[in-house]
Amino acid sequence: MHFQLSDDQQMLKSLVERFVQDHYADGQRNTYLATPYGFSPETWALLGELGIIATAFDESDGGFETDIKTLTVIFEALGRGITAEPLIEYAYEAGALFAATASPELKTAWINQLVSGEKRLALAHTEQRARDNPLWVEVAATPKDDGFSLTGSKSLVPSGVGVDGYIISTKSIDGSEDDLSLFLVPAETPGLQVAPYRLVDGRVAVKLDFDAIQIPASHKLNGGIQALTAVQQKADIARCAETLGLMETMFEATLEYLKTRKQFGRPLGSFQALQHRMVEQYVAIDQLRSLILRLTLLKSDETEELGEMIAGVRAFAAEAGTALGHEAIQLHGGMGVSEEVIVATGHKRLMMLARYPYSAESAMDIYAGVSA
């Protein structure tokens, strides 16, 4: 098995690491999170200029289509920097879903600006009563005039502030209980109510409410649950890689703290009980890295096996990441919950990655084959 990075992958890794070093080394993270968007539009635009956003799109759409291994390289590096830009939400979920399902006419009007980052879409799928069920959709779409009328609510749309449009899932217009329909809804659509709120990791989500908003027939996308599942699987790989990068950074910060912080005249790291706890976290990081490497050996067309493997890795990453966050904070003591310490911000991000878009328990059910 060959796990070495290719020259292109190494160059991409170095590019992302340089981005992190230039824009996150001096504590700018909290400044970015404090903006109304939960990130810096300037750094988002820079990701577009660097071609990082384009990695979510096929070459036929003007992107730089990436394989699983390259995807993990990008997001492990971004995770190590605990970056704030919603690359997964805008590009790998909503953007990729739009590219896979939009009509040629609709794609022509949007795709170039999505690939460059000039326009942003957010996925509005999660509903309050869904409870991790991807097919639970209460939003209804009914034919009206020359289009459709949409009514309902979406409780959690991550990074939904300031976007140009939303991809909203509805009950299948064909009446199928095993599928759903997707619509592109421009942000300026009359009657679309957007209520922003902060998530645990400091990013901004929105709640959407709409009652009989009118959407033209041309904005219905040509896909359903299969298209949504395909892009979310790729997004889940990115989340696992980001979790790995976060865990590495938090482990290194905690190790450095244990080497320098003294108690009873000795460095904390000299106490065997604490050494054992750090070894457990080191092993967990290595386990997650090995599981992600296992994903890179699967072919993207092995949909069923790949989906089960991704769910299994997601379940492990969620539990291992949360556990490492708890340990890092506890080993830092009271200062571990302070915003000035990187482990506090990192742990909040790990908590979000562990719970969205579904829990570790649901991921394990998918891996075990007892859940759709």
WOMO-V554363 format. One record per run of one state. SS is the DSSP state (helix for helix, strand for strand, loop for the rest). FROM is the first residue (numbers start at 1). TO is the last residue. If there is no record, write none. Layout:
ss->SS from->FROM to->TO
ss->SS from->FROM to->TO
This chain:
ss->loop from->1 to->6
ss->helix from->7 to->24
ss->loop from->25 to->28
ss->helix from->29 to->33
ss->loop from->34 to->40
ss->helix from->41 to->50
ss->loop from->51 to->52
ss->helix from->53 to->56
ss->loop from->57 to->58
ss->helix from->59 to->61
ss->loop from->62 to->67
ss->helix from->68 to->80
ss->loop from->81 to->86
ss->helix from->87 to->101
ss->loop from->102 to->103
ss->helix from->104 to->116
ss->loop from->117 to->120
ss->strand from->121 to->124
ss->loop from->125 to->125
ss->strand from->126 to->126
ss->loop from->127 to->139
ss->strand from->140 to->144
ss->loop from->145 to->146
ss->strand from->147 to->158
ss->loop from->159 to->164
ss->strand from->165 to->171
ss->loop from->172 to->179
ss->strand from->180 to->186
ss->loop from->187 to->192
ss->strand from->193 to->198
ss->loop from->199 to->203
ss->strand from->204 to->216
ss->helix from->217 to->219
ss->strand from->220 to->221
ss->loop from->222 to->224
ss->helix from->225 to->260
ss->loop from->261 to->261
ss->strand from->262 to->263
ss->loop from->264 to->265
ss->strand from->266 to->267
ss->helix from->268 to->270
ss->loop from->271 to->271
ss->helix from->272 to->296
ss->loop from->297 to->302
ss->helix from->303 to->337
ss->loop from->338 to->341
ss->helix from->342 to->355
ss->loop from->356 to->359
ss->helix from->360 to->368
ss->loop from->369 to->372
